[in-house]
Structures are given as structure tokens and as C-alpha cells.
């Protein structure tokens, strides 16, 4: 029983590390070839501790990729992974550059608290890297007569594939890059940098250019909407600057959202600490009940043993006296009575 209680008490320091201490995203999906930034929020009391980022779901088998104390050797450190700690905001960020599909898996951000009997504060996230393509901005607007540029990003595996720019609903409108990765006419210019991005420039926009488009490579397509605005007159522009601009600034300032991250973080911290305290209390109650039951069981066993010994002694005494003649037995009893 003593060993059980001691073992359970040794687990109590691990509860803070398991229930609270770090918060990050549960799952992140990113396009292959892009950069990724993961924020890890920690508690104020952990501001001075070492922060780390590793790959794996168990601390003992987690491959370290970056640490704030720069203790990784040259062979372990990677230029593609960096870590930055902001003690004022209580958050450290991890940046992974040019992620590949094989980078998919479980990762862990942690705060190194030190010691075997105190678990590190840790949080896990699953990063999923998928091949394909994306656009930097899928809704663009510009005035008539101006130019607008669309950036379409693609995975390294599509570097040699042809790139297309088409108007939705009209397959015959597709413009395709040549062997050099370029296409240009009087209204559209396409250029592939062969590193992961191709750009489409719509020159001298007209109202007829407004609508939906898509850029594609391989089997992937991404839609883009282009809006063409009428050119305002000089008088209207001046009026907008002198009268409408101040009002819009006042409205924007009045309805600007106010950050309230501290209250949310304090609420989460209070909830986690309450859960930790309740779990510890319940564990001690269960151990106390278990100890009392085992103590009662031990006392009952001793009482039963004593009763069995008394019963056995009484039985042996009966067997001996049954062999003495009645007259002698009565005489012995009378002698005992005289003695007492």
C-alpha cells in the first residue's frame, strides 16, 4: 500500500505538464514548397525557460529541430527551421521554410522545465503537406486602364508542367506557357520563374475583362476573380479626399476590434489550473479510501486469526478433559474453587 501511494504522489508533478502549459494549433495543412509558421503560447512563469521544436509524439524519441538556447550541433541544426521567443507576448514561433511532402507528421513544441520528476510543458500539432497549387490573392480589383498581377504558386513536382490561364466557362480562352515558361500578347503576359510561382499580368484593363478566371498546372486549378473599377473624375476624387476620407477614418477607428487576448488566456489558464487541482484532489481521495479499506481488511484478518486460535485451544481443552473420570474431574474443580 505504501508503494502505491508513493508512486501516485510521484505522478502529481506531471499533471501540470499534461493538462496545461502550452497551446498551439491541433492540425495545419500547407501547400508543398511554401513556408509555415507555428505559434506556441506558454504561461508567464515559463518566460525564462528554454523552448524547443522537435518532430515526434514522444519526448524521449522526438528529434530536435530547433531550440532557443542554440544548443544543437551543426549536424543537427537545419537552415530550413528557425525558432523565435517573445517573452513579452508569452509566445514562441517556429518557421519551417520550403516544406516538402515528406515533412508531414507529428511535431511538438515544448518548454524545457528540467528534472526527471517534472514533465516539460508540451503541445502537439499535426502538419500535413500536400502537393498542388494556390494563389496569393484570389480577389483582385483595379481601375480601368491599369494593370493587375496574379501570383499562382505550385509544388516543386509541377516545375516542368505547362501553366495555363483561362476564363471560366470558356475552354477556348486558355493561354498556355511555352517551353521557356512564358507567354505574352497585347493584353496578357505570363511568366514562370521555374521555382514555384508563375505570374499573370492583365495589361490595360477594360470593363470586359471583369469576371472569373483560373490558373492551373497539372490537374490542379485555382479560381481568381478580377474586378474592374470605373475611373473616377478629378472633381470626384478631390471631394472624396476632402470630405469622405476623415469620416471613413473615424468610422474605422470607432469600430476597430480591440484585442482581448489576455483575458482569454487568463480564462484558459484558470480552467486548466482548476482541472489540475480537482484531479489531484480526487486522486488523493481515492488513495485515502483505498488505504482505509486495506487497513480494515488487515484488522479483520488479525481478528479472524485470533478467533481461530481461541477455538482451536478450546477444542484441545475439551479433548483432554473428556478422558478424565467424572469423579476426578469434579474433585479438580472443587480444588480449583478452594484455591480461588
Steps between C-alpha positions, in 0.01 A plus 500: 500500500784738587658436160173583321463832680862596434468416130178700466650801674794496259252543214350821640777731371432368149137616502581866418708391203226273372198727554630850430806710428498529120241568233545462124306397190379139494549457124649708220473445126749669270581484132830336409776751434352770724621631836320420824487689833370330816430708817533332842347694793639436848429620855671811644703302757674315214639814333862432598505128417647340187250439218544228239341353185535135408346236277316212669227436754712373792756721672751217534492426125441853369765621253604853594482749212541836675564636852509852642834431674663401166640183659460291183821399326568603140402154380167517683397856417318572179483829310141419405377514862531799735353592837434839662384568857300808601486504883290817503215340305569156657523327164777340298469444126651230281558560129548214254611610155430327169318204655491172309235229489724272708496762777143394587461355850475574873703782651535629855572842645620489858633696797793327669424509873781261595520207740369146478218561747360800311367454150563760230209716393414376151245525220464291185396591148462296183642661186363381167693603191317438175604553140297733282470871445363818653455869423636788705179702459187352343307833480657795324366842403653780299388804303432486131814558293733376775675163530451224756725205586396155621750272677438124477723271708561132430684203653854415383369182335316720244805708410520350151124501432337755272314785666159624386286810544137459395169676529245283681233349276707554183761226436602668173626804693788311667847649460789252543866563574756376249817301554668802661211545741376828354210639298423856399262694277364855507266435794649211703853402609585170674840421651609186688804546725553121512538512879138474613311808374363618169350846458225623270484870417181641347603818316284808438187363663163547331154450643467185288793347692297485822399146603625162623825336386708201603869418490605137481791258485476124478155401623462791743303820445451811713231760427561876501249785475602825331295813555543804273409838649391811312753781498375781730508858375743753648222691677356187654846394614560835669163485675573150624832613643364814674167378634474122504849403614477651855158343558622160387798529732272583794270207425792261457650614829166478686427146387853365501513174697679524829737216587397303800748218496610540863152439641454194282841364598436561872165321465664199338775495761246518787298213350808281457623573852153418640497169314850422628404578862180297481681202345766509773236521774301209357815290473582559866141417602511172308834412660363578848195279444718220367737527799209485750353193332833320507547594869154362587574184306824453694326552839226255405761241405670535840168470687405191303841344573458562877151348499625193318781457752255531794267248341786259447619537864148439628465191286833359629394568861173311446682199360730478807227535762280240332759232591492579878251300709203703623582458867856620455386788278250617765767477770736712287235763457432509877872540566517784250206665675676472839819647359315804361 
